[in-house]
Structure formats: structure tokens, C-alpha cells
């Protein structure tokens, strides 16, 4: 199980900053969080885009009255955070485990064979 963050800071325009018990700090831009939402709708859209990069985005993703922001957030139990985005999306629960997995600064793990070729 992934440890619960020691501190969360949500900046509406910039994104979410998470401080982890191991001393790591992760920063997630608002647009990145919206794109990586774990909701079923967003997962399906990411799969469609993988198969066809010319996939047309739904109206809710393209018709916004301004820049995308994170309007609000709430903790869900001891395991996740729900973010309310300015485009109306709020159905994805970002678990601590999922946030660790999608950390934009996380280095991809390499196999021993790949490391020895470096």
C-alpha cells in the first residue's frame, strides 16, 4: 500500500503539489491531471487516442469559457482525492497509488539489461 501524503497543496491555476512521507515532492499540472483522470470516461478516451491520434475530443473537453482550472478538491477517505475541474469533470478519484504511478517526474524503470547497455 502507498503511504498517505504528508501535505497536499492545490493551486487552482497551477495544479496539485503532493509531499510524500519519503521526502519526495510531486507536482501535477492541472491539464495533466484532467488528461490523466482515472474516470472511466477519461480512460476510454486515452485508449481511443492511443489507437487513433486523430480522435475527436468530446465537447466538454474543448468548449471551456477560459483556461482549465481546478476549482475545488476533497479528500475521499484516507486513500484518494477528488478534483473538481472548471470543465465540469469531477468523477475520477485520484488514489495515492495512482498519483505515484502518474508522477510526471517519475523515472521509467529500466531492466538490468537496458542499464548495462548504457
C-alpha positions as CSV (number, residue, x, y, z in Angstrom):
1,X,0.0,0.0,0.0
2,X,1.2,3.5,-0.8
3,X,1.6,5.8,2.2
4,X,-0.8,8.8,2.6
5,X,0.8,12.1,1.6
6,X,2.1,14.3,4.4
7,X,0.8,17.5,2.7
8,X,-1.4,18.5,-0.3
9,X,-1.5,21.9,-1.9
10,X,-3.9,22.7,-4.7
11,X,-3.3,25.8,-6.7
12,X,-6.3,26.4,-9.0
13,X,-4.3,27.6,-12.0
14,X,-1.0,25.6,-11.5
15,X,-2.0,22.2,-10.2
16,X,-1.5,19.8,-7.3
17,X,1.6,19.5,-5.2
18,X,1.9,16.4,-3.1
19,X,4.5,15.9,-0.3
20,X,5.2,12.2,0.4
21,X,6.4,10.6,3.6
22,X,9.7,9.5,1.9
23,X,10.6,13.2,1.3
24,X,9.6,13.2,-2.4
25,X,7.5,16.1,-3.7
26,X,5.3,15.5,-6.8
27,X,3.8,18.3,-8.9
28,X,0.9,17.7,-11.2
29,X,-0.2,20.5,-13.6
30,X,-4.0,21.0,-13.8
31,X,-4.2,20.0,-17.5
32,X,-2.1,16.8,-16.8
33,X,-4.4,15.8,-14.0
34,X,-7.5,16.3,-16.2
35,X,-6.0,14.3,-19.0
36,X,-4.9,11.5,-16.7
37,X,-8.2,11.4,-14.7
38,X,-8.8,7.8,-13.6
39,X,-12.5,8.1,-14.5
40,X,-13.9,5.5,-16.9
41,X,-14.7,8.3,-19.5
42,X,-11.1,9.6,-19.4
43,X,-9.6,6.1,-19.5
44,X,-11.7,5.2,-22.6
45,X,-10.7,8.5,-24.3
46,X,-6.9,7.8,-23.6
47,X,-7.3,4.3,-25.1
48,X,-9.0,5.8,-28.2
49,X,-6.3,8.3,-28.7
50,X,-3.6,5.6,-28.4
51,X,-5.3,3.7,-31.2
52,X,-6.1,6.8,-33.3
53,X,-4.2,10.0,-32.5
54,X,-6.8,11.9,-34.6
55,X,-9.6,11.1,-32.2
56,X,-12.1,14.0,-31.8
57,X,-12.3,15.2,-28.3
58,X,-15.8,15.4,-26.7
59,X,-17.4,18.8,-26.4
60,X,-16.8,19.1,-22.7
61,X,-13.0,18.8,-23.3
62,X,-12.9,21.5,-25.9
63,X,-15.6,24.0,-25.0
64,X,-14.5,25.9,-22.0
65,X,-15.1,29.5,-21.1
66,X,-11.4,30.0,-20.3
67,X,-8.3,28.2,-19.2
68,X,-8.8,24.9,-17.4
69,X,-8.6,25.2,-13.6
70,X,-9.0,23.0,-10.6
71,X,-12.0,24.7,-8.9
72,X,-12.1,22.5,-5.8
73,X,-10.9,19.2,-4.2
74,X,-12.0,16.9,-1.5
75,X,-10.4,14.0,0.3
76,X,-12.0,10.7,-0.2
77,X,-11.4,8.6,2.9
78,X,-7.7,8.0,3.6
79,X,-6.9,6.8,0.1
80,X,-7.7,9.4,-2.6
81,X,-8.5,13.0,-3.6
82,X,-11.4,14.1,-6.0
83,X,-10.7,17.2,-8.0
84,X,-13.4,19.4,-9.5
85,X,-12.3,20.9,-12.8
86,X,-13.6,24.0,-14.4
87,X,-14.9,22.0,-17.4
88,X,-17.3,20.2,-15.1
89,X,-15.4,17.0,-14.7
90,X,-15.2,15.5,-11.2
91,X,-15.8,11.8,-11.4
92,X,-12.2,10.5,-11.2
93,X,-10.8,9.6,-7.8
94,X,-7.0,10.1,-7.7
95,X,-5.8,7.4,-5.2
96,X,-2.4,7.9,-3.6
97,X,-1.2,4.8,-5.5
98,X,-2.4,6.3,-8.9
99,X,-0.8,9.6,-8.2
100,X,2.5,7.9,-7.5
101,X,2.2,6.0,-10.8
102,X,1.5,9.1,-12.9
103,X,4.0,11.4,-11.3
104,X,5.3,13.4,-14.2
105,X,8.9,13.4,-12.7
106,X,8.9,9.7,-12.1
107,X,11.8,8.0,-13.9
108,X,10.7,5.0,-16.0
109,X,12.0,1.8,-14.6
110,X,14.6,0.1,-16.8
111,X,15.5,-3.6,-16.8
112,X,19.0,-4.7,-15.8
113,X,19.8,-5.4,-19.5
114,X,19.0,-1.9,-20.5
115,X,21.1,-0.4,-17.7
116,X,24.2,-2.5,-18.7
117,X,24.0,-1.1,-22.3
118,X,24.2,2.5,-21.0
